[in-house]
Amino acid sequence: MAGTALDNTAGIEDLITAAQAASLCGVTIAAITNWVARGHLKESGLDERNRKLYKVIDVAKAERATRDHPAARNRWA
């Protein structure tokens, strides 16, 4: 997956960078970092540049968990 955009062939077990995860969810890279710090998302590997990688399914679950959090309800209304 070149660049930061996901292609249409990305599977739920594919590994993506924080930039790609942010693009997929419509959030900032800082939000992805916060999800990791809060335990919503865990690293699943490293790429050739030692950037953290995350499974697409884990990113989706983290996005859902933060969206369902009571403090987030006002942001998504």
SVG drawing of the C-alpha trace seen along z (x, -y; Angstrom):
<svg xmlns="http://www.w3.org/2000/svg" viewBox="-26 -18 40 29">
<polyline fill="none" stroke="black" stroke-width="0.4" points="0.0,0.0 1.9,-3.0 1.3,-6.4 -1.2,-7.0 -4.4,-6.1 -5.9,-2.6 -6.7,-0.8 -9.9,1.1 -8.2,4.5 -7.3,3.9 -8.5,6.8 -9.4,6.7 -6.2,8.6 -4.0,6.2 -1.5,4.1 -1.6,0.3 0.4,-2.6 -1.0,-5.2 -1.3,-7.7 -3.4,-5.2 -5.5,-4.4 -6.2,-8.1 -7.2,-8.5 -9.4,-5.5 -11.3,-6.8 -11.3,-10.5 -9.2,-11.4 -5.8,-12.8 -2.6,-10.7 -2.7,-12.2 -6.1,-10.5 -4.6,-7.1 -1.8,-7.7 -4.3,-8.5 -6.2,-5.2 -3.0,-3.3 -2.2,-5.1 -5.7,-4.4 -5.5,-0.8 -8.1,-0.9 -5.6,0.1 -2.5,2.3 0.5,2.5 0.6,5.5 4.0,5.1 6.6,2.8 7.3,1.9 10.7,1.6 11.1,-1.9 10.2,-0.7 6.8,-2.5 4.1,-0.9 1.5,1.1 -2.0,1.9 -4.6,4.4 -7.4,2.8 -9.9,4.8 -8.3,3.5 -8.4,-0.1 -12.2,0.4 -12.8,1.8 -10.9,-1.1 -12.8,-3.7 -16.0,-2.1 -15.0,-1.9 -14.1,-5.6 -17.2,-6.6 -19.4,-4.7 -17.7,-6.3 -20.1,-8.8 -17.6,-11.7 -17.5,-11.2 -21.2,-11.3 -21.3,-15.1 -18.5,-15.1 -20.4,-12.7 -23.9,-14.2"/>
</svg>
